[in-house]
Amino acid sequence: MQDGWLVCSKLKLAKSAPTIVFMTGETRKDLEQFAEFVHADELLRKPFGVKEIEQVIDEVGRQARASA
């Protein structure tokens, strides 16, 4: 069985890797570092609202355009 962290690290090995945003209720303090380690694009911690989701979508969109 694989969790989302492992799936993310495998997907990010691909040449045309997808944008990955983790949404989690986990409270571990090291999650930002771990998300960076598996090459996740963003990490949202619950609870979050529509505004935070929109901000993350805008940010990953900017990142994608900048790297294209």
N, C-alpha and C positions, 0 to 999 in steps of 0.2 A: 504494500500500500504506500502511496506517495502523498505527501501533504503539499499545500500550495507553495511553500518555500522551495521545495525540491523541484517541483514542476517549473517554477519561475527560473531557477538556475539553469535547468536544462533548455528551456525555450530561449533564454538569452544567449545561448551558445550559437544559435542559428544566425546566418548572415543577415536575414531579414526578420529579426526578432520583433515580436509584437510589443506594444506599450503595455506595461503591467502596473496596475495600481492596486495595492493591497488595502482592504478595508477590514479592520480588526477590532475586536473588543478586548484583545489581550492587553495586560497592564505592565508587562515586563519593560523595564527602562531601557534595555539594549535593543529594542526592536528597530529603531532607526538605523543603527549600525548593521544589524542583521539584514535589513531590507537593502541597504547599500551593498553588502557582501554578495547577495544573490542577484544584484543588478536590477532590482525593482525600480520603476521610474518614480513612484510616489508611494507614500504610506498615509492613510487616513485612519485615525483612531476614533472609535465610537465613544460617545455619541457625536454625530456630525449632522449638519443640515444641508439643505440644497445649496446654500451659498458656498459652503466649503467644497462640495462636489463640483460646482461650476468653476471655482478657482483652480482646482486641480486639473480639470479638463482643459481650461485655458492654458495652464502652465505646461502640461505635457504636449499640447498642440504647438506652443511656442518652441519647445525643445525639439520637436519633430521637424518643424520648419527650419530651424537653425542648423540641424544636422543634415538636411537634405541637399 
